[in-house]
């Protein structure tokens, strides 16, 4: 017996920047929704036993990470990252956290779709632990890193608020179908 299956192919390298941009933007919008879902500014920073970071810390870290590695390193925005502040800041108003998230989203939208196959194949402009990576490999890593911390942010918000309602993270409807 033969089953008729639709054959799917991987996106071509020229389509990959758009796919990465759409996927990363979806995750950043979910980070935004998580921060908005806290009942007040204080809840964003509430410590939870057993969780190493508050929601605000995770959001600032994700925004700084994308603004540096996508915006500054690939897009030439001139953004200067202060990673230590991302982890040390406390009680930053949600409006400021959301502004950083929005800036990261703008950097992703302005940079990733402009990359072509040659840019993706080139070595990423920064080494990590003495290792070099192709740009496509590092940007894929950034997407996975973003999703990892988005999950942590979701758990923090649920633990702090007691609200198990999701915010529509990893929504397939937000991808290009």
N, C-alpha and C positions, 0 to 999 in steps of 0.2 A: 504494500500500500504506500502510495506516495502522498506526501503532504505538500500542498502548495504554500510556499512561504515567500513573503516579500523580502527581497535581499536588500539589506541596509549596508551602506558603505560609510566609512569614516569620513568626516569632513576633509575637504582638500586643505592643504596648507594655507592657501590664500583665504579660505573661509574661517580658519582657526582664530585669527585675532578677533573677529566679530563674535564668534562663539565664546571665547574667553571673556570678552568685554561684557556680553549679555549675562553670562553665568556669574561673574564676579559682581556685577552691578545688582543682580538679584539678591545675592548674599548681603551686600552692603545695605540695601533697602530693608532687608530683614533685621539687620543690626539696628537700624533706625527705629523700626517698629518695636523691637524689644525695649529700647530705651524709652520710647514713648509710652509703653505699657506699664511702666512703674507708676505707682500712684503719686509720687512726689520726688523731688530732688534728693531728699535724704535716703530714700529707699535704694536708689541707684548705687549708693556708697556703703550700704549696710553690710557688715561682715557676717559671714555664715560659717560656723564651725565646719572644718573639713574642706572648705573651698578656698583655694589660695588667692583668688582675686575677686573683687567686687565688680559689678556690671559696668560701672564707670571706667574702671581700670581696663577692662577688656575692650570696651568701645574706643577709648583713647589709644590703646595699643594697636588695634586694628586700623584705625584711621591713620595713625602715624606710620605704620608699616606700609600701607598702600600709597600714602602721599610720598614717602621716601622711595620705595622700590619701583613704583609705577610712575608717579608724577615727576619726581626729581631725576631719578636715574634713567628712565626711558623717555620721559616727556620734556625734560629740561625746564621744569617749573621753577627751580631755584629754592624749593622748600628745604628747610634745614630741620632735620629731625632731632628731637630731644627725647630719646628713648627712656632715659632715667626719669624724666618728668612723667611720662606715660604711666609708669608704675608707682611713682611717689605721690602724684597729685591726689588730693582728697577734696570732697565737697565742691567739686566743680559743678556749677549749675547745668542742668540738662540742656538748656539753650546753647551753652558753649560746647558741650559734648556733641549735640546734634549738628552744630555748625562745622565741627571737625569731620563728622561723618559725611556731611554734604560736600565738603571740600574734597574728601577722598573719592567720593562718587564722581565728582566733576573731573578729577584727575584721571580716573579710569575711563570715563566716557570720552575725554579729549585725547587720550594717549593710545589705548589698546587698539581701537579700530584703524588707527593710522599705520600700524605696523604691517609690513608685507612679509611674504615668505622669506625673503633674504634677511630681514631684520629678526624674524623669529629663529632662523637658523644660526644667526651670529651668536658669538659668546656673549653672555650677559656681562654688562660693564663692571661688575663687582665680583670679587672672589669671596668665598665663604669657607673658613677653616682651611685655607690653602687650596681649595677645590674650585674649579671653574665649571660652569654649566651653560648649555645653550639657553638662549632667552626663552624659548617655548617651554623648556623644562622648568626654568625658574618661575615663570609666570603660572604654570600649572601648580607648582609648589605653593605659590601665594594663594591660589584659589583654595587649595586643600587646607592650608593654615587658617584662612579666613573661616572656612566651614567648621573646623575644629573648635575655634574660639567662639563661634556663633552658638554652637551647642552648649558650651560652658556658660555663655551669657544667658541662654534660655533657661538652663537649670538654676542659675543664680536668681533670675527674676521669679521663677516659680517658687523657689525656696523662701525668698523674702516676702512675696505677696501671698503665698498660699493658693494662688490661682494657677490651675493646671491647664488653662486655655492657651493654645498656641497662637502665634502671631502670623501664621502662614509662611513660615520659613521653608526653604527648598520647594517652592511652588513650581510645579511643572508648567503651569499656565504662563509663567513669566519668561519661559524659554521660547526661542523661535522654533516653531513646530513645522 
